[in-house]
Amino acid sequence: MNKEQLLNAFNFRHACKEFDVNRLIPEEDFEFILETARLSPSSFGFEPWHFLVVQDKNLREQLRSKAWGVTKKLDTASHIVIGLTMKSPLMRWDAEYIQYFMREIQKLPEEVVKGKGKFFETFQKSDFDLTDDRKLFDWAAKQNYIALGNMMTAAALIGIDSCPMEGFEQKETEAILRNSFGIDTDKFGVSYMVAFGYRVMEPKAKTRRPLNQMVTWK
Ligand SMILES: Cc1cc2nc3c(=O)[nH]c(=O)nc-3n(C[C@H](O)[C@H](O)[C@H](O)COP(=O)(O)O)c2cc1C
């Protein structure tokens, strides 16, 4: 792949407002998109995310009522992903989950688990001051948006459209996730939704500031 092809994908990607209801993304292509989320970087490598793929029509219908910026996409997208972010019971420096993750996923030897755990504690308590639940959630959510960006770019590279979305009531949507989707909202919060599918119309030309207005060299 050359630079022009990559930039073409970035130009192809736009916030697609409506999708072709007659076209479903092949399973293999959607797995490819999810794989790019899985391979995304995260702070200390702790992967503070979970991706909820909502294909059930009734469940999509329930989300609609609290999602003003999402309705048309819920109705027409081939795939809808809700980006869930881990909350403090999973992400606090002293969470059992962090211990489990270092040992079982990262396969760190015991002395490294101790050292890394200490660094993580200092990072949260002072370096980044993540001392309340909201700060910790927002820190974890920032990482989830990296996965979001990667999924959208990957989709564009294989000719699939997408739309990132925050146009919903966060608290009410979490209540729906708790009551109808069986999500443990003490452990997970909703950060974004993202729709994938195929456009029905061509997008308007992109508006962006020139690079010299957003980059400073010293
Ligand atoms: C975090 C985030 C939230 C967004 N929320 C919505 C949304 O709820 N509904 C929508 O139609 N577009 C949404 N957008 C799309 C933006 O409006 C769009 O990306 C921006 O206007 C730039 O246009 P482009 O993506 O077509 O280049 C969102 C984008 C981002 C990054």
The ligand as an SDF file (V2000), in Angstrom:
LIG
                    3D

 31 33  0  0  0  0  0  0  0  0999 V2000
  -16.6880   11.5290   19.1950 C   0  0  0  0  0  0  0  0  0  0  0  0
  -17.5840   11.8250   18.0370 C   0  0  0  0  0  0  0  0  0  0  0  0
  -18.9570   11.8640   18.2030 C   0  0  0  0  0  0  0  0  0  0  0  0
  -19.8030   12.0640   17.1170 C   0  0  0  0  0  0  0  0  0  0  0  0
  -21.1740   11.9840   17.2880 N   0  0  0  0  0  0  0  0  0  0  0  0
  -21.9690   11.9810   16.1850 C   0  0  0  0  0  0  0  0  0  0  0  0
  -23.3650   11.6590   16.2930 C   0  0  0  0  0  0  0  0  0  0  0  0
  -23.8910   11.3850   17.3610 O   0  0  0  0  0  0  0  0  0  0  0  0
  -24.1100   11.6460   15.1640 N   0  0  0  0  0  0  0  0  0  0  0  0
  -23.5700   11.9230   13.9250 C   0  0  0  0  0  0  0  0  0  0  0  0
  -24.2900   11.8720   12.9380 O   0  0  0  0  0  0  0  0  0  0  0  0
  -22.2410   12.2300   13.7940 N   0  0  0  0  0  0  0  0  0  0  0  0
  -21.4410   12.2480   14.8750 C   0  0  0  0  0  0  0  0  0  0  0  0
  -20.0900   12.4990   14.7500 N   0  0  0  0  0  0  0  0  0  0  0  0
  -19.5240   12.7910   13.4180 C   0  0  0  0  0  0  0  0  0  0  0  0
  -18.9510   14.2060   13.2790 C   0  0  0  0  0  0  0  0  0  0  0  0
  -19.9880   15.1430   13.1980 O   0  0  0  0  0  0  0  0  0  0  0  0
  -18.0460   14.2440   12.0360 C   0  0  0  0  0  0  0  0  0  0  0  0
  -17.0130   13.2930   12.2150 O   0  0  0  0  0  0  0  0  0  0  0  0
  -17.4260   15.6150   11.7910 C   0  0  0  0  0  0  0  0  0  0  0  0
  -18.4280   16.5410   11.4840 O   0  0  0  0  0  0  0  0  0  0  0  0
  -16.4140   15.5940   10.6510 C   0  0  0  0  0  0  0  0  0  0  0  0
  -16.9800   15.1080    9.4550 O   0  0  0  0  0  0  0  0  0  0  0  0
  -16.4240   13.7870    8.7210 P   0  0  0  0  0  0  0  0  0  0  0  0
  -16.2860   12.7180    9.7600 O   0  0  0  0  0  0  0  0  0  0  0  0
  -17.5060   13.4460    7.7120 O   0  0  0  0  0  0  0  0  0  0  0  0
  -15.1250   14.1230    8.0780 O   0  0  0  0  0  0  0  0  0  0  0  0
  -19.2410   12.3200   15.8390 C   0  0  0  0  0  0  0  0  0  0  0  0
  -17.8440   12.3040   15.6890 C   0  0  0  0  0  0  0  0  0  0  0  0
  -17.0360   12.0270   16.7500 C   0  0  0  0  0  0  0  0  0  0  0  0
  -15.5400   11.9220   16.5400 C   0  0  0  0  0  0  0  0  0  0  0  0
  1  2  1  0
  2  3  1  0
  2 30  2  0
  3  4  2  0
  4  5  1  0
  4 28  1  0
  5  6  2  0
  6  7  1  0
  6 13  1  0
  7  8  2  0
  7  9  1  0
  9 10  1  0
 10 11  2  0
 10 12  1  0
 12 13  2  0
 13 14  1  0
 14 15  1  0
 14 28  1  0
 15 16  1  0
 16 17  1  0
 16 18  1  0
 18 19  1  0
 18 20  1  0
 20 21  1  0
 20 22  1  0
 22 23  1  0
 23 24  1  0
 24 25  2  0
 24 26  1  0
 24 27  1  0
 28 29  2  0
 29 30  1  0
 30 31  1  0
M  END
$$$$
